[in-house]
Amino acid sequence: MAAFPRAETHRPRRAALLAAAVAGMMAFGGAGAWADEAAGRARAVGGATIEIAGQRLRLDGIAAPDGSWRCLSRKGRAYDCADIARETLASFLRGVEVACTPAGRDRCNRELATCRVRRADLGLQMVISGWAVADGPEGGRYKRAERSAQTRRQGLWRGRFERPADAPCPRTDD
C-alpha cells in the first residue's frame, strides 16, 4: 500500500515535465506553432505557399519560382515563372477544401506543411505540373515526379531556369 500514494505524488510532476517539454518544442519550432491539421479554403500566396484561415504555410519538400529565379522560354525570352507557378497552385485550390498537416519549419523559419486536396498531395501536383521542383530533405519523395516533368518538358522544363543556390530568406512569406 505504501507504493500507491508514492506513485500518485509523481503524476503531477510528470504532467508538469510533459507540459514544459511541449512548450519548449513549440518555442523552438520543433512542433511548429500549430499541432493539429489545418483545414478549409486556401489561397495561393506564391508557387509553394498557401494561406489557410489567416495562416501562411509553405508546402514541404518543394521549391517553386519566386522573384529571385530567372526563367527563359525555349526561344530564350525571360518570363515571369513565379506568377505562373502561383497561378498553377491557385488553380489546384479553386473551390475545394484543403487539409494540411504540420511538418516543422524551414531555414527561413516559415511553417512547413504537407497539404492535400481530395487526397491529392499539393506538393506532388506542383512538381508533376513542372512548376515546382523537389527540394530539401523531404523533397526526395518528389524526385521521380520531377524527372517525369522534366522528361515531358512540363512547366519550367519547357525552357531553362536558374534557381539561386543559396537565396536569402525572403522578406515576405511567398
N, C-alpha and C positions, 0 to 999 in steps of 0.2 A: 504493500500500500504506500510505502514511502516514495516509490518511483512515480506514482501518479501525480501528486502535487508538483514534483520537481519538473516533469515534462510540461505541465501547463505553464509554469513560470517562464519557460524558454520560448513559448509560442509568440508572445508579444515582441520579444527581441528579434525572432526570425522575421516577423512581419515588418518590423522597422528596417531591418537589413535589406529585405527584398524591396521595400519602397525606396530606400536610398539608392540601391543599385539601378532601379528603373529610372529614377530621377537623374542619376549620373549619366546613364546611357542617352537619355533624351537631351541633356545639356551638351553632350559632346557629339551628338549626331549619330550615335550608334543605332538608335531605333528610329531616328527621324522625329519630326515634330508631331507626327500622326502615326498611330499604331494600327489603326483599322483601315479597312478598304474604303476608299472614297468613290462615290458613285453619283451619277447624274449626267446632265447635259454638259458638254465641254466645248470650248472654242480653241482654235489653234492660235498660239501666240507666235510660234516660229515653226520650223520644219520638224523639230524634235521636242517642242514644249507646248503643253496644253494648260488651260486654266479651267478648273472644275470647282464650282462652289467658292469662287474667290481665291483658290489656292493654285499656285503655279507648280506644275510637275514636269520634270524632264524625263523623256522616255529612256529607260535604262538600256544600255547596250548598243545604242545607235548614235550617230552624229549626222546632222543634216546641215546643209549650207546656211551660213549666216553672212553678214556683210564682209567678213574677212576672207571668204572663199572667192577664188577667181574662176569663173566658168566661161568656156568658149564653145560655140557651136561647132559642128563639123567643118563649117567654112571659116572658122577662126574668129568669128564675131563674139564679142563679150555680151553676156546676157545676165539678167537678174535671176540666178538659180535659187537664191534664198526665198524670193517671193513665190516661185513656182513650188518649191518644197512646202512652204506654209500653206499654199492653196491646195496642194495634194492632201496634206494632213487634214485640212478643213473639210475636204470632200468626204473623207472617211468618217468624219464626226457629224455631218449633217443629219438632223432628225433622229438620232439614236442616243441611247444611254451608254455611258462609258463607265467601266469599273476598273479602278486602279488599286494595285497592291504596293505598299511601300518597299523600296529597295535601297534605302540609305541615302547618302549624299555624294556628289561628285567633288572633284578637286576645287571647284569654284563655290562649294557649299550650297549648291542647288539641290532641292529634293528630287530624288530619283524614284521612278515607279515603273512597274510593268502594267500596262493598261490594255484592256480588252473591249472590243465592241462585238456583240453577238458571238462571243467565244473566240474571236479572231484577235491575235496579238497585233496591236497597232504598230509596234516597232518592226515586226516582221513584215507587215503590209507596206510600210515605208521603204524598207530595204528591197522587197520584191519589186516595188514600183520603180526603183532606181533613184529615188530622190533622197535617200539616206544610205549611209554605209555602216557596216559593223564597227563598233568602237569599244575600247576599254576591255576590262576583264570579262564582263558579261556579254560582250559582242561576239564571242566565239559561236554562240548558238545561232547567229545570223550569217555566218561566213558562207555557208552553202547557198543561201538565198542571194547573197551579194554576188557570188560567182555566176549564178544563173542570170541575174540582172545584167551583169557585165557581158556575158555571152550573147544575150538577147538584145544588147545595146538599148537598154531601158533607161529613161530619165537622164541622169548625169552622164551615163556611159555612152550616150549618143555622140558626145563631143569629148572635150577634155576639161578637167577641173584640177585646180590646185588648192589643196587644203593646208592651211598653215600647220606646221609640225607642232609647235608649242604656242598656240594662240593664247593671248592673255584672257583672263576671265572677263566676260562682257559686263558692261555697266548695267545693262538691263538684263532681264531674265529670259531672253529669247534665244 
